[in-house]
Amino acid sequence: MTRWLCAAIAVACVMPASAQDGAAVFGQHCEVCHGKEAKGANAPALVPYDRDLDELVLIVRQGVGMMPAFPRDRLSDADVAQIHGYLKTLSAKSGVERVKRSQRG
């Protein structure tokens, strides 16, 4: 319990509130297919993420390939915007990790 609490506090200090909200919404609606931290699972990885919000809203509303469409009563535009912010945060984090690895190599 203590480790989990410390980890949650550390994430909260690093991740802006909107990204935290996006992480929760992503976890509820997307993680089962796109995996933890959007690294892929039963569906493609979403990081690095380079789409704009309008494109994500369109994908979420219409669905793509095996991904179902999500109506507004299930996933609001505000929820999609939070997911978008979360994916951007993951991508920024991913880019920093790649730079660190290349500097070590």
N, C-alpha and C positions, 0 to 999 in steps of 0.2 A: 504494500500500500504506500509506504513512504517513497519508494523509488518511482512509482507511478505519479505521485503527487509532485515530486521534484521534477520529473520529466515534463509534466503538464505546465508547471510554472515556468520552466526554461523555454518551452515552446511559446507560451503566452508572452514572454518578454521579448522574443525575437520576431514573432509573427504579428502584424497589425491586426486589429480587431476584425476588420472586414475579411481578411484572409482566414482568421480563425473560424468565423461564421461560414465561410466558403468551404473550409475543411469539413465542418460538420454536415453541411448540405451535401457535399461530394460523398462523404462517407455513407450518408443515408440513401442516396439515389444512384451513385455512379461507381463506387468502389467495388461492388460485387462483380462488375464486369471489367472495369478499367484498372483494377488493382490498387493496392496501397500506394499512396502518393502518385497515382496515375501512371505507374510504371508498366502497366499492362498485365493482363491475366487472361480472361476469356475474350477480351476485346483488345484492340490495339492500345499501346502506350499513348498517353496524351502529352508527355513531356519529351523533348522541349516543345513548348506551346507557343505558337506564333499567330493565332487567329485573333481577329478583333471581336468585340462583343456582339455586334450585329450578326456576324457569321455564326457564332456559337448559338445565339438565340434561334436562328434559322435551322440549324442542325438539330437542336433540342426539340423544336416544335414539329419539324417534318420527319425526323428520324433519318438514319443513313444506314444502308446495308442491313445488318442484323439488329441495329439499334432501333428500339421503338421510339415513336414520337411521344413526347411528354406534354400533355395539355396544361394550360395555365392553372387549372384548379389542383393539379398535382405538383407542379413546379413553377412558381411564379417567375416573372421577369427579374424581380429582385434576387430571387434564389439563383437564377442563371448568372446574374451579374456577380454575385458572391463567389460562385464556382469559377467564373472567369478570373476574378482577382486571385483566387487560390492557385489556379493553374499557372498564372503569371508568376506568382511567388515561387512555386516549385521550379519553374523554368529558370528563374534568376538564381535560385539556390543550386540548381543543376549546373548552370554555367560556371559558377564559382568553384564547384567541385571539380569540373573538367579542367579549369585553369590550374588549380592546386595540383592535380595529378600530373599535368604536363610539365609543371615546374619541377616536380620531383624526378620525373623520368629522365 
